Amino acid sequence: MELDQTDIEIIRLLRQNARIQWKEIGENVFLSGQAVGNRIKRLEDLGIIQAYTVQLNEEKMGRPVLAFITVFMKSTNHSGFESFLQEQEAVIEAYRVSGEGCYTVKAAVLDSAALNVLLDAILQYGNYKVNLAIGKVK
């Protein structure tokens, strides 16, 4: 299924604000709100749009330290590690990757002490390398 320029613009607008009204999207792409709704439904049915989500300001939620953690597994117990990650409130996102490391984990914590607690728990599964975010670019 090939996307046309209108589909791409609808997706761009939804990425900026998933709660935008179909009528407002229509004003930007020169379609009626109903036509936009039909296109969005088709994009959902095709699996292109899979979910709508909320982007949180972690700093305002009391978790100003953002860490990107590369995990180097000690064993092949990936399912155990993935279950561990799902239980961690600090973990925002986690990806199994190829190249350097086995996983890339994005975590937000209150301070370095809280980060150390998470890192100590990760050590039971593997070694890690940490990069702290200084500021968001976009």
C-alpha positions as a Markdown table, in Angstrom:
| # | Residue | x | y | z |
|---|---|---|---|---|
| 1 | Met | 0.0 | 0.0 | 0.0 |
| 2 | Glu | 1.5 | 3.3 | -1.1 |
| 3 | Leu | 0.9 | 6.4 | 0.9 |
| 4 | Asp | 0.2 | 9.6 | -0.9 |
| 5 | Gln | 1.3 | 13.1 | 0.1 |
| 6 | Thr | -2.1 | 13.7 | 1.9 |
| 7 | Asp | -1.6 | 10.6 | 4.0 |
| 8 | Ile | 1.9 | 11.7 | 4.9 |
| 9 | Glu | 0.7 | 15.1 | 5.9 |
| 10 | Ile | -2.1 | 13.6 | 8.1 |
| 11 | Ile | 0.4 | 11.4 | 9.8 |
| 12 | Arg | 2.7 | 14.4 | 10.4 |
| 13 | Leu | -0.1 | 16.4 | 12.0 |
| 14 | Leu | -1.1 | 13.5 | 14.2 |
| 15 | Arg | 2.5 | 13.1 | 15.3 |
| 16 | Gln | 2.5 | 16.7 | 16.4 |
| 17 | Asn | -0.9 | 16.4 | 18.2 |
| 18 | Ala | -2.7 | 13.0 | 18.4 |
| 19 | Arg | -5.8 | 14.9 | 19.7 |
| 20 | Ile | -6.1 | 17.2 | 16.8 |
| 21 | Gln | -9.7 | 17.4 | 15.4 |
| 22 | Trp | -10.3 | 15.8 | 12.0 |
| 23 | Lys | -11.8 | 19.1 | 10.8 |
| 24 | Glu | -8.6 | 20.9 | 11.7 |
| 25 | Ile | -6.5 | 18.3 | 9.8 |
| 26 | Gly | -8.9 | 18.7 | 6.9 |
| 27 | Glu | -8.3 | 22.5 | 6.8 |
| 28 | Asn | -4.6 | 21.7 | 6.4 |
| 29 | Val | -4.9 | 19.0 | 3.7 |
| 30 | Phe | -7.9 | 20.5 | 1.9 |
| 31 | Leu | -10.3 | 17.6 | 2.8 |
| 32 | Ser | -13.5 | 17.5 | 4.8 |
| 33 | Gly | -13.3 | 16.2 | 8.4 |
| 34 | Gln | -15.2 | 13.1 | 7.3 |
| 35 | Ala | -12.7 | 12.4 | 4.5 |
| 36 | Val | -9.8 | 12.8 | 6.9 |
| 37 | Gly | -11.6 | 10.4 | 9.3 |
| 38 | Asn | -11.9 | 7.8 | 6.5 |
| 39 | Arg | -8.2 | 8.1 | 5.7 |
| 40 | Ile | -7.2 | 7.8 | 9.3 |
| 41 | Lys | -9.4 | 4.7 | 9.7 |
| 42 | Arg | -7.8 | 3.2 | 6.6 |
| 43 | Leu | -4.3 | 3.9 | 8.0 |
| 44 | Glu | -5.3 | 2.2 | 11.3 |
| 45 | Asp | -6.8 | -0.8 | 9.4 |
| 46 | Leu | -3.5 | -1.1 | 7.4 |
| 47 | Gly | -1.5 | -1.1 | 10.7 |
| 48 | Ile | 0.3 | 2.1 | 9.7 |
| 49 | Ile | -1.2 | 3.9 | 12.7 |
| 50 | Gln | -1.0 | 1.5 | 15.6 |
| 51 | Ala | -1.8 | 3.5 | 18.6 |
| 52 | Tyr | -2.2 | 7.0 | 20.0 |
| 53 | Thr | -0.1 | 8.0 | 23.0 |
| 54 | Val | 0.8 | 10.8 | 25.4 |
| 55 | Gln | 4.2 | 12.4 | 25.6 |
| 56 | Leu | 5.1 | 13.3 | 29.2 |
| 57 | Asn | 7.4 | 16.0 | 30.5 |
| 58 | Glu | 9.5 | 13.7 | 32.8 |
| 59 | Glu | 11.2 | 16.7 | 34.5 |
| 60 | Lys | 7.8 | 18.1 | 35.6 |
| 61 | Met | 6.9 | 14.7 | 36.8 |
| 62 | Gly | 9.8 | 14.7 | 39.2 |
| 63 | Arg | 12.2 | 12.6 | 37.0 |
| 64 | Pro | 14.6 | 15.2 | 35.6 |
| 65 | Val | 17.6 | 12.8 | 35.0 |
| 66 | Leu | 17.3 | 11.1 | 31.6 |
| 67 | Ala | 19.7 | 8.2 | 30.9 |
| 68 | Phe | 20.3 | 6.2 | 27.8 |
| 69 | Ile | 21.7 | 2.8 | 28.9 |
| 70 | Thr | 23.4 | 0.3 | 26.6 |
| 71 | Val | 23.2 | -3.1 | 28.1 |
| 72 | Phe | 25.6 | -5.9 | 27.3 |
| 73 | Met | 23.9 | -9.2 | 28.3 |
| 74 | Lys | 25.9 | -11.8 | 30.3 |
| 75 | Ser | 23.6 | -14.6 | 29.3 |
| 76 | Thr | 20.9 | -15.6 | 26.8 |
| 77 | Asn | 18.1 | -14.9 | 29.4 |
| 78 | His | 16.6 | -12.2 | 27.3 |
| 79 | Ser | 13.0 | -13.0 | 28.3 |
| 80 | Gly | 13.9 | -12.5 | 32.0 |
| 81 | Phe | 15.6 | -9.2 | 31.3 |
| 82 | Glu | 12.6 | -8.0 | 29.2 |
| 83 | Ser | 10.2 | -8.9 | 32.0 |
| 84 | Phe | 12.5 | -7.0 | 34.4 |
| 85 | Leu | 12.4 | -3.9 | 32.2 |
| 86 | Gln | 8.6 | -4.0 | 32.0 |
| 87 | Glu | 8.5 | -3.9 | 35.8 |
| 88 | Gln | 10.7 | -0.8 | 36.1 |
| 89 | Glu | 8.8 | 2.5 | 36.5 |
| 90 | Ala | 11.9 | 4.4 | 35.5 |
| 91 | Val | 12.1 | 2.7 | 32.1 |
| 92 | Ile | 10.4 | 4.8 | 29.4 |
| 93 | Glu | 11.5 | 2.8 | 26.3 |
| 94 | Ala | 13.7 | -0.3 | 25.7 |
| 95 | Tyr | 14.9 | -1.8 | 22.4 |
| 96 | Arg | 16.7 | -5.0 | 21.6 |
| 97 | Val | 19.4 | -3.8 | 19.2 |
| 98 | Ser | 22.2 | -5.1 | 17.0 |
| 99 | Gly | 25.7 | -3.6 | 16.9 |
| 100 | Glu | 27.1 | -2.2 | 20.2 |
| 101 | Gly | 25.3 | -3.9 | 23.0 |
| 102 | Cys | 22.1 | -6.0 | 23.2 |
| 103 | Tyr | 19.6 | -3.4 | 24.5 |
| 104 | Thr | 19.2 | 0.3 | 24.5 |
| 105 | Val | 17.2 | 1.5 | 27.5 |
| 106 | Lys | 15.8 | 5.0 | 28.0 |
| 107 | Ala | 15.1 | 5.8 | 31.6 |
| 108 | Ala | 14.0 | 8.8 | 33.6 |
| 109 | Val | 14.8 | 9.1 | 37.3 |
| 110 | Leu | 14.8 | 11.6 | 40.2 |
| 111 | Asp | 18.6 | 11.8 | 40.7 |
| 112 | Ser | 21.9 | 9.9 | 40.5 |
| 113 | Ala | 21.0 | 7.8 | 43.5 |
| 114 | Ala | 17.8 | 6.5 | 41.8 |
| 115 | Leu | 19.8 | 5.9 | 38.6 |
| 116 | Asn | 22.3 | 3.8 | 40.6 |
| 117 | Val | 19.5 | 1.7 | 42.0 |
| 118 | Leu | 18.4 | 0.9 | 38.5 |
| 119 | Leu | 21.9 | 0.2 | 37.3 |
| 120 | Asp | 22.7 | -2.1 | 40.2 |
| 121 | Ala | 19.5 | -4.1 | 39.3 |
| 122 | Ile | 20.6 | -4.2 | 35.6 |
| 123 | Leu | 23.9 | -5.7 | 36.7 |
| 124 | Gln | 22.3 | -9.1 | 37.4 |
| 125 | Tyr | 21.6 | -9.4 | 33.7 |
| 126 | Gly | 24.6 | -7.8 | 32.2 |
| 127 | Asn | 27.1 | -4.9 | 32.1 |
| 128 | Tyr | 26.1 | -1.4 | 30.9 |
| 129 | Lys | 27.3 | 1.9 | 29.5 |
| 130 | Val | 25.4 | 5.1 | 30.4 |
| 131 | Asn | 24.9 | 8.3 | 28.6 |
| 132 | Leu | 23.0 | 11.1 | 30.4 |
| 133 | Ala | 20.9 | 13.6 | 28.4 |
| 134 | Ile | 21.7 | 17.3 | 28.8 |
| 135 | Gly | 18.8 | 18.7 | 26.9 |
| 136 | Lys | 16.3 | 17.8 | 24.2 |
| 137 | Val | 17.2 | 19.0 | 20.7 |
| 138 | Lys | 13.7 | 19.0 | 19.2 |
